[in-house]
Amino acid sequence: MAVRNAGQYSTSNGAGTGAAHAELVGRLLDAAAVGERDQVLDIGCGAGGSSRIAARRAPQGWVLGIDPSGPKLRKARSAAADAGIGNLTFEQVDVQTHPFPEGRFDAAISHCGVMFFADPVAAFANVGRALRPGGRLAFVCPQPAQECEWYVVPIAALLGIEARPQQVVSACPGQAPALFSLSDPVRIRQVLGGAGFTDVTIEALHVPRDAGRTAAEAAEAFLSAGPARDLVERHPTLTRHVARARLTTALQPYAGDGAVLLPDAQWLVSARWNGDMIPR
Ligand SMILES: C[S@@+](CC[C@H](N)C(=O)[O-])C[C@H]1O[C@@H](n2cnc3c(N)ncnc32)[C@H](O)[C@@H]1O
């Protein structure tokens, strides 16, 4: 596989916080039309990278980042404090069921935090009720696994097979099904329509994934979260030491200019909350 689009994103400063990530979040905020006074909900905010960018976009507004993970939120709070961002708070909640005040937010955004719901229609309806009527939802989620080189390359390396997308997906059929649960645009429209959203748009993006500064750092990042970590944890014989070595070798061709950039394919989805048909 070839490395695409790498040169324009060469200013990485580490996993998930480099120029590629900032570009993707910028596109996300544009899709949600986040303005300087907006009240914004960031769903599945993780360590808060997208929340911080959103807070800077809405200096007279306010951003609430939510995530069920306590450790991630500790990082998020600490990074926001270090950056001196005052209009940003975080809460440890499950967006599927949390009783948000109705109509509290102008916009809801998510960078890859909406694929993990047990009942996606109910979860998105809960998000909708937190939006004012006509409020905007925008999220980024992965296209099918075989389109995502950031997925195919590490999984192939760990399995010791060639990085052919279809072969990797067939060799790992149960791998990370939740991660790709919204990879079909027909399904996205069904879920959002069922939850009470209208004006759904879905745009294909190909912003590379910034995995770290070096191949070794990127290997560590893949081992600490996501499908590669899950595979190693479930694998009966693969040790962390061997996994780290395989990943580092496989990621080396993608390193350059202080960043490891893996080609990626995302959907950028936007929709509007139709407050007239609030599902209960
Ligand atoms: C792939 S990570 C993305 C994190 C972050 N948005 C980013 O881009 O770095 C997915 C996040 O969604 C969160 N998440 C999963 N289920 C959730 C739920 N029901 N409510 C809120 N967040 C959830 C996870 O804890 C995780 O932090």
The ligand as an SDF file (V2000), in Angstrom:
LIG
                    3D

 27 29  0  0  0  0  0  0  0  0999 V2000
  -12.3180    6.0160   19.4000 C   0  0  0  0  0  0  0  0  0  0  0  0
  -12.4770    6.8780   20.9300 S   0  0  0  0  0  0  0  0  0  0  0  0
  -12.5030    8.5650   20.3650 C   0  0  0  0  0  0  0  0  0  0  0  0
  -12.1160    9.5230   21.4380 C   0  0  0  0  0  0  0  0  0  0  0  0
  -11.9650   10.9770   21.0060 C   0  0  0  0  0  0  0  0  0  0  0  0
  -13.1880   11.5380   20.4690 N   0  0  0  0  0  0  0  0  0  0  0  0
  -10.8290   11.1170   20.0350 C   0  0  0  0  0  0  0  0  0  0  0  0
  -11.0630   11.4100   18.8890 O   0  0  0  0  0  0  0  0  0  0  0  0
   -9.6770   10.9240   20.4510 O   0  0  0  0  0  0  0  0  0  0  0  0
  -14.1730    6.5820   21.3390 C   0  0  0  0  0  0  0  0  0  0  0  0
  -14.6070    7.2070   22.6530 C   0  0  0  0  0  0  0  0  0  0  0  0
  -16.0220    7.0440   22.7920 O   0  0  0  0  0  0  0  0  0  0  0  0
  -16.2790    6.8180   24.1580 C   0  0  0  0  0  0  0  0  0  0  0  0
  -17.6010    6.1960   24.3130 N   0  0  0  0  0  0  0  0  0  0  0  0
  -17.9330    4.9020   24.0740 C   0  0  0  0  0  0  0  0  0  0  0  0
  -19.2170    4.6900   24.3970 N   0  0  0  0  0  0  0  0  0  0  0  0
  -19.7160    5.8740   24.8310 C   0  0  0  0  0  0  0  0  0  0  0  0
  -20.9900    6.2810   25.3420 C   0  0  0  0  0  0  0  0  0  0  0  0
  -21.9890    5.4190   25.4480 N   0  0  0  0  0  0  0  0  0  0  0  0
  -21.1660    7.5670   25.7260 N   0  0  0  0  0  0  0  0  0  0  0  0
  -20.1340    8.4500   25.6150 C   0  0  0  0  0  0  0  0  0  0  0  0
  -18.9080    8.1210   25.1430 N   0  0  0  0  0  0  0  0  0  0  0  0
  -18.6930    6.8390   24.7650 C   0  0  0  0  0  0  0  0  0  0  0  0
  -15.1140    5.9220   24.5950 C   0  0  0  0  0  0  0  0  0  0  0  0
  -14.9440    5.8910   26.0030 O   0  0  0  0  0  0  0  0  0  0  0  0
  -13.9660    6.5610   23.8570 C   0  0  0  0  0  0  0  0  0  0  0  0
  -13.2940    7.5360   24.6280 O   0  0  0  0  0  0  0  0  0  0  0  0
  1  2  1  0
  2  3  1  0
  2 10  1  0
  3  4  1  0
  4  5  1  0
  5  6  1  0
  5  7  1  0
  7  8  2  0
  7  9  1  0
 10 11  1  0
 11 12  1  0
 11 26  1  0
 12 13  1  0
 13 14  1  0
 13 24  1  0
 14 15  1  0
 14 23  1  0
 15 16  2  0
 16 17  1  0
 17 18  1  0
 17 23  2  0
 18 19  1  0
 18 20  2  0
 20 21  1  0
 21 22  2  0
 22 23  1  0
 24 25  1  0
 24 26  1  0
 26 27  1  0
M  CHG  2   2   1   9  -1
M  END
$$$$
